[in-house]
Amino acid sequence: MAKGKDARVPVILECSNCLRNELNLNKESRGISRYITQKNRHNTPSRLELRKFCPYCSKHTIHGEIKK
């Protein structure tokens, strides 16, 4: 059985709040929070956005899917 067309693909979620702080060159942010998860390509063709905890912001923020 071939595994070329799997429905589940790995995705990387990145904190959108930390990204904005880094673009503004704010010294408060020490890094960018990233999570690795999986999504079903057939059920969710659009980009995934989840509310996850960011240790750099010390609060729950929106984490959006990025390209690898």
N, CA, C and O atoms as a GROMACS GRO file, in nm:
protein
  272
    1MET      N    1   0.083  -0.117   0.000
    1MET     CA    2   0.000   0.000   0.000
    1MET      C    3   0.088   0.125   0.000
    1MET      O    4   0.180   0.136   0.081
    2ALA      N    5   0.062   0.217  -0.089
    2ALA     CA    6   0.144   0.337  -0.102
    2ALA      C    7   0.105   0.441   0.002
    2ALA      O    8  -0.010   0.449   0.044
    3LYS      N    9   0.204   0.521   0.045
    3LYS     CA   10   0.180   0.625   0.144
    3LYS      C   11   0.198   0.764   0.085
    3LYS      O   12   0.224   0.858   0.160
    4GLY      N   13   0.187   0.780  -0.043
    4GLY     CA   14   0.213   0.908  -0.108
    4GLY      C   15   0.106   1.013  -0.089
    4GLY      O   16   0.137   1.132  -0.088
    5LYS      N   17  -0.021   0.973  -0.073
    5LYS     CA   18  -0.132   1.069  -0.067
    5LYS      C   19  -0.202   1.062   0.068
    5LYS      O   20  -0.324   1.048   0.073
    6ASP      N   21  -0.126   1.072   0.176
    6ASP     CA   22  -0.187   1.070   0.309
    6ASP      C   23  -0.274   1.191   0.331
    6ASP      O   24  -0.245   1.300   0.281
    7ALA      N   25  -0.380   1.173   0.406
    7ALA     CA   26  -0.471   1.284   0.435
    7ALA      C   27  -0.414   1.373   0.544
    7ALA      O   28  -0.436   1.494   0.543
    8ARG      N   29  -0.341   1.315   0.640
    8ARG     CA   30  -0.287   1.392   0.751
    8ARG      C   31  -0.147   1.442   0.718
    8ARG      O   32  -0.059   1.364   0.680
    9VAL      N   33  -0.127   1.573   0.733
    9VAL     CA   34   0.003   1.633   0.704
    9VAL      C   35   0.049   1.712   0.827
    9VAL      O   36  -0.034   1.771   0.896
   10PRO      N   37   0.180   1.714   0.855
   10PRO     CA   38   0.230   1.793   0.968
   10PRO      C   39   0.228   1.942   0.934
   10PRO      O   40   0.259   1.981   0.821
   11VAL      N   41   0.193   2.026   1.032
   11VAL     CA   42   0.192   2.170   1.014
   11VAL      C   43   0.262   2.236   1.133
   11VAL      O   44   0.268   2.179   1.242
   12ILE      N   45   0.316   2.355   1.111
   12ILE     CA   46   0.381   2.432   1.216
   12ILE      C   47   0.295   2.554   1.246
   12ILE      O   48   0.258   2.628   1.155
   13LEU      N   49   0.264   2.574   1.374
   13LEU     CA   50   0.185   2.688   1.418
   13LEU      C   51   0.278   2.787   1.487
   13LEU      O   52   0.358   2.749   1.572
   14GLU      N   53   0.268   2.915   1.450
   14GLU     CA   54   0.356   3.018   1.503
   14GLU      C   55   0.273   3.130   1.566
   14GLU      O   56   0.169   3.168   1.512
   15CYS      N   57   0.319   3.182   1.678
   15CYS     CA   58   0.248   3.287   1.751
   15CYS      C   59   0.244   3.415   1.667
   15CYS      O   60   0.347   3.464   1.622
   16SER      N   61   0.125   3.467   1.646
   16SER     CA   62   0.111   3.590   1.566
   16SER      C   63   0.148   3.713   1.648
   16SER      O   64   0.192   3.813   1.590
   17ASN      N   65   0.132   3.709   1.779
   17ASN     CA   66   0.166   3.822   1.864
   17ASN      C   67   0.318   3.840   1.874
   17ASN      O   68   0.367   3.953   1.867
   18CYS      N   69   0.392   3.732   1.889
   18CYS     CA   70   0.539   3.740   1.896
   18CYS      C   71   0.597   3.789   1.764
   18CYS      O   72   0.696   3.862   1.762
   19LEU      N   73   0.534   3.748   1.654
   19LEU     CA   74   0.581   3.789   1.522
   19LEU      C   75   0.571   3.940   1.507
   19LEU      O   76   0.662   4.003   1.453
   20ARG      N   77   0.460   3.999   1.554
   20ARG     CA   78   0.444   4.144   1.546
   20ARG      C   79   0.546   4.216   1.634
   20ARG      O   80   0.600   4.320   1.595
   21ASN      N   81   0.574   4.160   1.753
   21ASN     CA   82   0.674   4.222   1.841
   21ASN      C   83   0.813   4.217   1.780
   21ASN      O   84   0.891   4.310   1.795
   22GLU      N   85   0.844   4.108   1.711
   22GLU     CA   86   0.976   4.097   1.649
   22GLU      C   87   0.991   4.195   1.534
   22GLU      O   88   1.099   4.250   1.512
   23LEU      N   89   0.883   4.217   1.459
   23LEU     CA   90   0.890   4.313   1.348
   23LEU      C   91   0.909   4.456   1.399
   23LEU      O   92   0.972   4.538   1.332
   24ASN      N   93   0.855   4.485   1.517
   24ASN     CA   94   0.872   4.618   1.577
   24ASN      C   95   1.004   4.630   1.653
   24ASN      O   96   1.034   4.736   1.708
   25LEU      N   97   1.082   4.522   1.656
   25LEU     CA   98   1.210   4.518   1.726
   25LEU      C   99   1.195   4.550   1.874
   25LEU      O  100   1.275   4.623   1.932
   26ASN      N  101   1.089   4.494   1.933
   26ASN     CA  102   1.064   4.511   2.075
   26ASN      C  103   1.156   4.416   2.152
   26ASN      O  104   1.163   4.298   2.120
   27LYS      N  105   1.226   4.466   2.252
   27LYS     CA  106   1.322   4.385   2.326
   27LYS      C  107   1.255   4.296   2.430
   27LYS      O  108   1.322   4.211   2.489
   28GLU      N  109   1.125   4.313   2.455
   28GLU     CA  110   1.057   4.232   2.554
   28GLU      C  111   1.046   4.087   2.510
   28GLU      O  112   1.057   3.996   2.593
   29SER      N  113   1.023   4.063   2.382
   29SER     CA  114   1.006   3.928   2.331
   29SER      C  115   1.143   3.860   2.316
   29SER      O  116   1.234   3.915   2.255
   30ARG      N  117   1.155   3.740   2.373
   30ARG     CA  118   1.281   3.667   2.364
   30ARG      C  119   1.285   3.572   2.247
   30ARG      O  120   1.392   3.524   2.210
   31GLY      N  121   1.171   3.543   2.188
   31GLY     CA  122   1.167   3.448   2.077
   31GLY      C  123   1.028   3.437   2.020
   31GLY      O  124   0.940   3.519   2.050
   32ILE      N  125   1.007   3.336   1.938
   32ILE     CA  126   0.878   3.312   1.875
   32ILE      C  127   0.832   3.173   1.915
   32ILE      O  128   0.905   3.075   1.898
   33SER      N  129   0.711   3.163   1.968
   33SER     CA  130   0.654   3.036   2.009
   33SER      C  131   0.607   2.959   1.887
   33SER      O  132   0.538   3.015   1.801
   34ARG      N  133   0.643   2.830   1.879
   34ARG     CA  134   0.601   2.745   1.768
   34ARG      C  135   0.554   2.610   1.821
   34ARG      O  136   0.611   2.555   1.915
   35TYR      N  137   0.448   2.559   1.761
   35TYR     CA  138   0.395   2.428   1.792
   35TYR      C  139   0.391   2.346   1.664
   35TYR      O  140   0.371   2.400   1.555
   36ILE      N  141   0.410   2.214   1.676
   36ILE     CA  142   0.398   2.123   1.562
   36ILE      C  143   0.278   2.033   1.588
   36ILE      O  144   0.266   1.974   1.695
   37THR      N  145   0.190   2.022   1.490
   37THR     CA  146   0.071   1.939   1.501
   37THR      C  147   0.039   1.881   1.364
   37THR      O  148   0.116   1.898   1.270
   38GLN      N  149  -0.073   1.814   1.352
   38GLN     CA  150  -0.116   1.756   1.225
   38GLN      C  151  -0.256   1.805   1.193
   38GLN      O  152  -0.334   1.838   1.282
   39LYS      N  153  -0.287   1.809   1.063
   39LYS     CA  154  -0.423   1.842   1.020
   39LYS      C  155  -0.460   1.752   0.904
   39LYS      O  156  -0.373   1.699   0.834
   40ASN      N  157  -0.589   1.734   0.885
   40ASN     CA  158  -0.639   1.656   0.774
   40ASN      C  159  -0.651   1.748   0.653
   40ASN      O  160  -0.728   1.844   0.655
   41ARG      N  161  -0.577   1.719   0.551
   41ARG     CA  162  -0.570   1.803   0.431
   41ARG      C  163  -0.705   1.813   0.361
   41ARG      O  164  -0.736   1.917   0.303
   42HIS      N  165  -0.786   1.707   0.365
   42HIS     CA  166  -0.913   1.706   0.294
   42HIS      C  167  -1.022   1.782   0.369
   42HIS      O  168  -1.104   1.850   0.307
   43ASN      N  169  -1.024   1.774   0.503
   43ASN     CA  170  -1.126   1.842   0.582
   43ASN      C  171  -1.094   1.988   0.606
   43ASN      O  172  -1.185   2.070   0.620
   44THR      N  173  -0.965   2.024   0.612
   44THR     CA  174  -0.922   2.161   0.641
   44THR      C  175  -0.823   2.208   0.535
   44THR      O  176  -0.702   2.208   0.561
   45PRO      N  177  -0.870   2.248   0.416
   45PRO     CA  178  -0.776   2.292   0.312
   45PRO      C  179  -0.716   2.430   0.339
   45PRO      O  180  -0.609   2.461   0.288
   46SER      N  181  -0.786   2.513   0.418
   46SER     CA  182  -0.734   2.648   0.447
   46SER      C  183  -0.631   2.641   0.560
   46SER      O  184  -0.610   2.536   0.621
   47ARG      N  185  -0.568   2.754   0.587
   47ARG     CA  186  -0.466   2.760   0.692
   47ARG      C  187  -0.531   2.748   0.830
   47ARG      O  188  -0.638   2.803   0.855
   48LEU      N  189  -0.465   2.674   0.916
   48LEU     CA  190  -0.516   2.646   1.049
   48LEU      C  191  -0.476   2.757   1.146
   48LEU      O  192  -0.363   2.805   1.141
   49GLU      N  193  -0.568   2.798   1.233
   49GLU     CA  194  -0.540   2.895   1.340
   49GLU      C  195  -0.597   2.841   1.469
   49GLU      O  196  -0.717   2.814   1.478
   50LEU      N  197  -0.512   2.826   1.570
   50LEU     CA  198  -0.555   2.776   1.700
   50LEU      C  199  -0.509   2.870   1.810
   50LEU      O  200  -0.409   2.941   1.795
   51ARG      N  201  -0.583   2.870   1.919
   51ARG     CA  202  -0.548   2.952   2.034
   51ARG      C  203  -0.464   2.866   2.128
   51ARG      O  204  -0.515   2.772   2.189
   52LYS      N  205  -0.334   2.896   2.139
   52LYS     CA  206  -0.241   2.818   2.219
   52LYS      C  207  -0.168   2.909   2.317
   52LYS      O  208  -0.170   3.031   2.302
   53PHE      N  209  -0.104   2.850   2.419
   53PHE     CA  210  -0.030   2.928   2.517
   53PHE      C  211   0.108   2.962   2.462
   53PHE      O  212   0.179   2.875   2.412
   54CYS      N  213   0.146   3.089   2.472
   54CYS     CA  214   0.278   3.135   2.429
   54CYS      C  215   0.360   3.166   2.555
   54CYS      O  216   0.324   3.255   2.631
   55PRO      N  217   0.470   3.093   2.577
   55PRO     CA  218   0.551   3.119   2.696
   55PRO      C  219   0.624   3.253   2.692
   55PRO      O  220   0.660   3.306   2.797
   56TYR      N  221   0.645   3.309   2.574
   56TYR     CA  222   0.714   3.437   2.562
   56TYR      C  223   0.620   3.553   2.592
   56TYR      O  224   0.663   3.654   2.650
   57CYS      N  225   0.493   3.541   2.554
   57CYS     CA  226   0.394   3.645   2.583
   57CYS      C  227   0.328   3.621   2.719
   57CYS      O  228   0.266   3.712   2.774
   58SER      N  229   0.341   3.502   2.773
   58SER     CA  230   0.279   3.459   2.900
   58SER      C  231   0.128   3.468   2.896
   58SER      O  232   0.065   3.503   2.996
   59LYS      N  233   0.068   3.435   2.782
   59LYS     CA  234  -0.078   3.432   2.769
   59LYS      C  235  -0.116   3.348   2.649
   59LYS      O  236  -0.031   3.310   2.568
   60HIS      N  237  -0.245   3.319   2.637
   60HIS     CA  238  -0.297   3.246   2.522
   60HIS      C  239  -0.312   3.342   2.405
   60HIS      O  240  -0.375   3.448   2.419
   61THR      N  241  -0.256   3.305   2.290
   61THR     CA  242  -0.263   3.389   2.170
   61THR      C  243  -0.299   3.303   2.050
   61THR      O  244  -0.300   3.180   2.059
   62ILE      N  245  -0.328   3.368   1.939
   62ILE     CA  246  -0.359   3.298   1.815
   62ILE      C  247  -0.228   3.251   1.751
   62ILE      O  248  -0.137   3.330   1.728
   63HIS      N  249  -0.221   3.123   1.723
   63HIS     CA  250  -0.108   3.063   1.653
   63HIS      C  251  -0.157   3.022   1.515
   63HIS      O  252  -0.251   2.944   1.503
   64GLY      N  253  -0.094   3.075   1.411
   64GLY     CA  254  -0.134   3.047   1.273
   64GLY      C  255  -0.037   2.955   1.203
   64GLY      O  256   0.081   2.947   1.239
   65GLU      N  257  -0.087   2.886   1.103
   65GLU     CA  258  -0.005   2.791   1.027
   65GLU      C  259   0.092   2.868   0.938
   65GLU      O  260   0.056   2.968   0.877
   66ILE      N  261   0.217   2.819   0.930
   66ILE     CA  262   0.319   2.879   0.844
   66ILE      C  263   0.368   2.772   0.747
   66ILE      O  264   0.345   2.653   0.767
   67LYS      N  265   0.435   2.817   0.643
   67LYS     CA  266   0.497   2.723   0.548
   67LYS      C  267   0.623   2.667   0.609
   67LYS      O  268   0.687   2.731   0.693
   68LYS      N  269   0.660   2.547   0.566
   68LYS     CA  270   0.783   2.483   0.615
   68LYS      C  271   0.903   2.540   0.548
   68LYS      O  272   1.015   2.498   0.576
   0.00000   0.00000   0.00000
